[in-house]
Amino acid sequence: MRVNGRNTMPSHSWASPKSAIPTPRDIPPSWTERIADGVLNLVFPDACLICASPVSRVREFGVCAACWAKALGLRLRPPWCPSCGLPLQLPNDEEPALCGPCVLQPPPFCGARSYGYYAGELSRLVQAFKFDGRKDLAALLAPMLCAAFSTTWSREECDLVVPVPLHRRRARERGYNQSALLAARLARYMILPWSESALTRTRHTPPQVGLTDARRLENLRAAFHCERADLVRGQRIVLVDDVMTTGATAASAAGALLEAGAQSVSVLTVARSVPGIR
């Protein structure tokens, strides 16, 4: 079992719903950091992983100010489906209702929220974090989870943070679980415990990219199992992942947690894939 203990991060670092998300980029550097950064940039110049512009090696995490601003600008705004968080096009005076897919097949989770569209600069950041070994980007992406969380829930409404697990074969190939890195930071900001062992992936499923909605659901059927029911029983869980596409992964993972006795599952992701937007 791995359950991280509670920390002392001040609540204002995660609860603000403003678009200016506190990240390490926002902390003014000390004079020693400025000197170290200058020396490193002379010896090992760095470039933005999105546009290749020169960046500060220490402070900017490989993302220039312009690309970072564009990534922040991709934030999702209401109205959205109360259940899955899919953005909706509604008249100003109309209350948001469930989207078509949630009406036809209600998901097992009680709600899902994402920071922004899986498009443009935000998708490039997520891809670098997930596939290019840029684990340091968790420091920029986790505060986005905090901002998304605070649009709907409060800290008092959750008890445990759980990442969507990778199958052990894929974890060996990648070297880390990007969702676990996000969950660990989110739990620290929210002063909550988190568990990487509560949920396991029992089947090595093929990638979801390119599959139809029906194939995605079939691909993930019984793909997750809750190894530690004692950890989740009666708990209000925040399930963390990097991207939500159709919600098939979140639904399968949430179902396994609920079967093990969880009181509720809320889903939180950095980005949301929306049809027609790239």
DOFIKOL-124245 format. One record per residue (C-alpha): residue number from 1; x negated, y negated, z negated; residue in three letters. Coordinates in steps of 0.2 Angstrom, whole numbers. Example, Ala and Ser with C-alpha at 12.3 -4.5 7.8 and 13.67 -1.06 7.14 Angstrom:
% DOFIKOL-124245
+-----+-------+-------+-------+-----+
|   i |     X |     Y |     Z |  aa |
+-----+-------+-------+-------+-----+
|   1 |   -62 |    22 |   -39 | Ala |
|   2 |   -68 |     5 |   -36 | Ser |
+-----+-------+-------+-------+-----+
END
This chain:
% DOFIKOL-124245
+-----+-------+-------+-------+-----+
|   i |     X |     Y |     Z |  aa |
+-----+-------+-------+-------+-----+
|   1 |     0 |     0 |     0 | Met |
|   2 |    -6 |   -17 |     4 | Arg |
|   3 |     5 |   -31 |    -4 | Val |
|   4 |    -4 |   -48 |    -5 | Asn |
|   5 |    -1 |   -58 |   -21 | Gly |
|   6 |     6 |   -75 |   -23 | Arg |
|   7 |    -4 |   -90 |   -20 | Asn |
|   8 |    -4 |  -109 |   -24 | Thr |
|   9 |    -2 |  -117 |    -7 | Met |
|  10 |     9 |  -133 |    -9 | Pro |
|  11 |    26 |  -131 |    -2 | Ser |
|  12 |    25 |  -146 |     8 | His |
|  13 |    13 |  -138 |    20 | Ser |
|  14 |    26 |  -126 |    27 | Trp |
|  15 |    43 |  -134 |    23 | Ala |
|  16 |    42 |  -149 |    34 | Ser |
|  17 |    53 |  -147 |    50 | Pro |
|  18 |    44 |  -161 |    59 | Lys |
|  19 |    35 |  -158 |    75 | Ser |
|  20 |    18 |  -164 |    68 | Ala |
|  21 |    14 |  -147 |    60 | Ile |
|  22 |     0 |  -147 |    47 | Pro |
|  23 |   -14 |  -137 |    54 | Thr |
|  24 |   -33 |  -137 |    51 | Pro |
|  25 |   -34 |  -149 |    66 | Arg |
|  26 |   -25 |  -162 |    55 | Asp |
|  27 |   -37 |  -162 |    41 | Ile |
|  28 |   -50 |  -176 |    42 | Pro |
|  29 |   -68 |  -169 |    44 | Pro |
|  30 |   -81 |  -173 |    31 | Ser |
|  31 |   -97 |  -181 |    36 | Trp |
|  32 |  -106 |  -165 |    35 | Thr |
|  33 |   -93 |  -157 |    46 | Glu |
|  34 |   -95 |  -170 |    59 | Arg |
|  35 |  -114 |  -168 |    59 | Ile |
|  36 |  -113 |  -149 |    60 | Ala |
|  37 |  -100 |  -151 |    74 | Asp |
|  38 |  -111 |  -163 |    84 | Gly |
|  39 |  -126 |  -151 |    82 | Val |
|  40 |  -116 |  -136 |    87 | Leu |
|  41 |  -108 |  -145 |   102 | Asn |
|  42 |  -126 |  -150 |   108 | Leu |
|  43 |  -132 |  -132 |   107 | Val |
|  44 |  -117 |  -122 |   110 | Phe |
|  45 |  -104 |  -133 |   120 | Pro |
|  46 |   -86 |  -127 |   119 | Asp |
|  47 |   -72 |  -129 |   132 | Ala |
|  48 |   -53 |  -129 |   130 | Cys |
|  49 |   -47 |  -111 |   133 | Leu |
|  50 |   -32 |  -119 |   143 | Ile |
|  51 |   -40 |  -133 |   154 | Cys |
|  52 |   -59 |  -131 |   151 | Ala |
|  53 |   -61 |  -149 |   145 | Ser |
|  54 |   -74 |  -151 |   132 | Pro |
|  55 |   -69 |  -148 |   114 | Val |
|  56 |   -76 |  -149 |    97 | Ser |
|  57 |   -82 |  -132 |    92 | Arg |
|  58 |   -78 |  -133 |    74 | Val |
|  59 |   -62 |  -143 |    73 | Arg |
|  60 |   -51 |  -140 |    88 | Glu |
|  61 |   -51 |  -121 |    89 | Phe |
|  62 |   -54 |  -121 |   107 | Gly |
|  63 |   -39 |  -132 |   112 | Val |
|  64 |   -41 |  -150 |   117 | Cys |
|  65 |   -29 |  -163 |   111 | Ala |
|  66 |   -19 |  -165 |   127 | Ala |
|  67 |   -16 |  -146 |   128 | Cys |
|  68 |   -12 |  -145 |   110 | Trp |
|  69 |     1 |  -159 |   111 | Ala |
|  70 |     9 |  -150 |   126 | Lys |
|  71 |    10 |  -134 |   116 | Ala |
|  72 |    19 |  -143 |   102 | Leu |
|  73 |    30 |  -152 |   115 | Gly |
|  74 |    37 |  -134 |   120 | Leu |
|  75 |    47 |  -133 |   103 | Arg |
|  76 |    64 |  -126 |   104 | Leu |
|  77 |    78 |  -138 |    99 | Arg |
|  78 |    96 |  -133 |    94 | Pro |
|  79 |   109 |  -128 |    99 | Pro |
|  80 |   104 |  -110 |    99 | Trp |
|  81 |   113 |   -94 |    96 | Cys |
|  82 |   115 |   -92 |    77 | Pro |
|  83 |   111 |   -74 |    78 | Ser |
|  84 |    96 |   -72 |    90 | Cys |
|  85 |    90 |   -90 |    92 | Gly |
|  86 |    92 |   -91 |   111 | Leu |
|  87 |    94 |  -109 |   116 | Pro |
|  88 |   111 |  -113 |   123 | Leu |
|  89 |   117 |  -127 |   135 | Gln |
|  90 |   133 |  -134 |   126 | Leu |
|  91 |   142 |  -150 |   126 | Pro |
|  92 |   138 |  -162 |   112 | Asn |
|  93 |   154 |  -159 |   103 | Asp |
|  94 |   154 |  -140 |   104 | Glu |
|  95 |   149 |  -129 |    90 | Glu |
|  96 |   136 |  -116 |    94 | Pro |
|  97 |   143 |   -98 |    95 | Ala |
|  98 |   135 |   -81 |    98 | Leu |
|  99 |   127 |   -79 |   115 | Cys |
| 100 |   134 |   -66 |   127 | Gly |
| 101 |   121 |   -52 |   123 | Pro |
| 102 |   124 |   -54 |   104 | Cys |
| 103 |   143 |   -53 |   107 | Val |
| 104 |   141 |   -37 |   117 | Leu |
| 105 |   129 |   -29 |   105 | Gln |
| 106 |   126 |   -38 |    88 | Pro |
| 107 |   108 |   -36 |    83 | Pro |
| 108 |   104 |   -28 |    66 | Pro |
| 109 |    95 |   -43 |    59 | Phe |
| 110 |   104 |   -58 |    52 | Cys |
| 111 |    95 |   -71 |    62 | Gly |
| 112 |    80 |   -74 |    73 | Ala |
| 113 |    71 |   -91 |    76 | Arg |
| 114 |    55 |   -95 |    86 | Ser |
| 115 |    45 |  -111 |    86 | Tyr |
| 116 |    44 |  -114 |   105 | Gly |
| 117 |    47 |  -108 |   123 | Tyr |
| 118 |    35 |   -94 |   129 | Tyr |
| 119 |    29 |  -105 |   143 | Ala |
| 120 |    15 |  -117 |   148 | Gly |
| 121 |     2 |  -120 |   135 | Glu |
| 122 |    10 |  -111 |   121 | Leu |
| 123 |    11 |   -95 |   131 | Ser |
| 124 |    -8 |   -97 |   135 | Arg |
| 125 |   -12 |   -99 |   116 | Leu |
| 126 |    -2 |   -84 |   112 | Val |
| 127 |   -10 |   -74 |   125 | Gln |
| 128 |   -28 |   -79 |   120 | Ala |
| 129 |   -23 |   -75 |   102 | Phe |
| 130 |   -16 |   -58 |   107 | Lys |
| 131 |   -27 |   -52 |   121 | Phe |
| 132 |   -44 |   -62 |   120 | Asp |
| 133 |   -49 |   -59 |   103 | Gly |
| 134 |   -46 |   -77 |    97 | Arg |
| 135 |   -40 |   -72 |    80 | Lys |
| 136 |   -45 |   -90 |    74 | Asp |
| 137 |   -29 |   -96 |    83 | Leu |
| 138 |   -19 |   -89 |    69 | Ala |
| 139 |   -23 |  -105 |    59 | Ala |
| 140 |   -14 |  -115 |    73 | Leu |
| 141 |     0 |  -103 |    76 | Leu |
| 142 |     6 |   -99 |    59 | Ala |
| 143 |    11 |  -117 |    54 | Pro |
| 144 |    23 |  -115 |    69 | Met |
| 145 |    31 |  -101 |    61 | Leu |
| 146 |    33 |  -111 |    45 | Cys |
| 147 |    42 |  -125 |    55 | Ala |
| 148 |    53 |  -113 |    64 | Ala |
| 149 |    58 |  -105 |    47 | Phe |
| 150 |    62 |  -121 |    39 | Ser |
| 151 |    75 |  -125 |    53 | Thr |
| 152 |    87 |  -112 |    46 | Thr |
| 153 |    81 |  -104 |    29 | Trp |
| 154 |    73 |  -109 |    13 | Ser |
| 155 |    59 |  -100 |     3 | Arg |
| 156 |    72 |   -95 |   -10 | Glu |
| 157 |    81 |   -84 |     3 | Glu |
| 158 |    67 |   -72 |     6 | Cys |
| 159 |    57 |   -60 |    -4 | Asp |
| 160 |    44 |   -51 |     7 | Leu |
| 161 |    35 |   -55 |    23 | Val |
| 162 |    32 |   -40 |    35 | Val |
| 163 |    23 |   -40 |    52 | Pro |
| 164 |    29 |   -30 |    67 | Val |
| 165 |    16 |   -16 |    67 | Pro |
| 166 |     5 |    -9 |    81 | Leu |
| 167 |     3 |     9 |    85 | His |
| 168 |   -13 |    15 |    78 | Arg |
| 169 |   -20 |    18 |    96 | Arg |
| 170 |   -16 |     1 |   101 | Arg |
| 171 |   -23 |    -6 |    85 | Ala |
| 172 |   -39 |     3 |    88 | Arg |
| 173 |   -40 |    -4 |   106 | Glu |
| 174 |   -36 |   -22 |   101 | Arg |
| 175 |   -46 |   -22 |    85 | Gly |
| 176 |   -32 |   -31 |    75 | Tyr |
| 177 |   -14 |   -33 |    74 | Asn |
| 178 |   -10 |   -51 |    79 | Gln |
| 179 |     7 |   -51 |    70 | Ser |
| 180 |    -2 |   -46 |    53 | Ala |
| 181 |   -13 |   -61 |    55 | Leu |
| 182 |     2 |   -72 |    56 | Leu |
| 183 |    11 |   -64 |    42 | Ala |
| 184 |    -3 |   -65 |    30 | Ala |
| 185 |    -5 |   -84 |    33 | Arg |
| 186 |    14 |   -87 |    33 | Leu |
| 187 |    15 |   -78 |    16 | Ala |
| 188 |     1 |   -88 |     9 | Arg |
| 189 |    10 |  -105 |    15 | Tyr |
| 190 |    27 |   -99 |     8 | Met |
| 191 |    19 |   -92 |    -8 | Ile |
| 192 |    27 |   -75 |    -5 | Leu |
| 193 |    20 |   -57 |    -5 | Pro |
| 194 |    18 |   -48 |    11 | Trp |
| 195 |    15 |   -30 |    16 | Ser |
| 196 |     7 |   -23 |    31 | Glu |
| 197 |    10 |    -5 |    26 | Ser |
| 198 |    29 |    -6 |    23 | Ala |
| 199 |    33 |    -3 |    42 | Leu |
| 200 |    24 |     9 |    54 | Thr |
| 201 |    25 |    12 |    73 | Arg |
| 202 |    28 |    30 |    75 | Thr |
| 203 |    27 |    31 |    94 | Arg |
| 204 |    14 |    24 |   106 | His |
| 205 |    27 |    15 |   118 | Thr |
| 206 |    21 |     8 |   135 | Pro |
| 207 |    21 |   -11 |   136 | Pro |
| 208 |    38 |   -19 |   137 | Gln |
| 209 |    32 |   -31 |   151 | Val |
| 210 |    42 |   -28 |   167 | Gly |
| 211 |    55 |   -16 |   159 | Leu |
| 212 |    74 |   -19 |   161 | Thr |
| 213 |    84 |   -23 |   145 | Asp |
| 214 |    91 |    -5 |   145 | Ala |
| 215 |    73 |     2 |   147 | Arg |
| 216 |    66 |    -9 |   133 | Arg |
| 217 |    79 |    -3 |   121 | Leu |
| 218 |    76 |    16 |   126 | Glu |
| 219 |    57 |    13 |   125 | Asn |
| 220 |    59 |     7 |   107 | Leu |
| 221 |    72 |    19 |   101 | Arg |
| 222 |    66 |    26 |    84 | Ala |
| 223 |    49 |    18 |    87 | Ala |
| 224 |    47 |    12 |    69 | Phe |
| 225 |    48 |    20 |    52 | His |
| 226 |    48 |    12 |    35 | Cys |
| 227 |    34 |    22 |    25 | Glu |
| 228 |    37 |    13 |     8 | Arg |
| 229 |    56 |    12 |     5 | Ala |
| 230 |    52 |     6 |   -13 | Asp |
| 231 |    44 |   -10 |    -6 | Leu |
| 232 |    59 |   -15 |     4 | Val |
| 233 |    74 |    -8 |    -5 | Arg |
| 234 |    85 |   -23 |   -10 | Gly |
| 235 |    73 |   -36 |    -2 | Gln |
| 236 |    77 |   -50 |     9 | Arg |
| 237 |    63 |   -48 |    23 | Ile |
| 238 |    55 |   -60 |    35 | Val |
| 239 |    50 |   -50 |    50 | Leu |
| 240 |    35 |   -58 |    59 | Val |
| 241 |    30 |   -56 |    77 | Asp |
| 242 |    21 |   -67 |    90 | Asp |
| 243 |    34 |   -67 |   104 | Val |
| 244 |    52 |   -62 |   106 | Met |
| 245 |    59 |   -57 |   123 | Thr |
| 246 |    75 |   -48 |   123 | Thr |
| 247 |    74 |   -44 |   105 | Gly |
| 248 |    73 |   -25 |   107 | Ala |
| 249 |    57 |   -24 |    97 | Thr |
| 250 |    64 |   -35 |    83 | Ala |
| 251 |    80 |   -25 |    83 | Ala |
| 252 |    72 |    -8 |    82 | Ser |
| 253 |    60 |   -14 |    68 | Ala |
| 254 |    74 |   -22 |    58 | Ala |
| 255 |    85 |    -7 |    59 | Gly |
| 256 |    71 |     4 |    52 | Ala |
| 257 |    69 |    -8 |    37 | Leu |
| 258 |    88 |    -9 |    34 | Leu |
| 259 |    89 |    10 |    35 | Glu |
| 260 |    76 |    10 |    21 | Ala |
| 261 |    87 |    -1 |    10 | Gly |
| 262 |    82 |   -19 |    14 | Ala |
| 263 |    96 |   -31 |    10 | Gln |
| 264 |    93 |   -42 |    25 | Ser |
| 265 |    80 |   -45 |    39 | Val |
| 266 |    77 |   -62 |    47 | Ser |
| 267 |    65 |   -62 |    62 | Val |
| 268 |    52 |   -76 |    65 | Leu |
| 269 |    41 |   -78 |    80 | Thr |
| 270 |    29 |   -91 |    87 | Val |
| 271 |    37 |   -91 |   105 | Ala |
| 272 |    53 |   -86 |   113 | Arg |
| 273 |    54 |   -80 |   131 | Ser |
| 274 |    69 |   -88 |   139 | Val |
| 275 |    75 |   -82 |   156 | Pro |
| 276 |    71 |   -95 |   170 | Gly |
| 277 |    58 |  -104 |   160 | Ile |
| 278 |    39 |  -100 |   162 | Arg |
+-----+-------+-------+-------+-----+
END
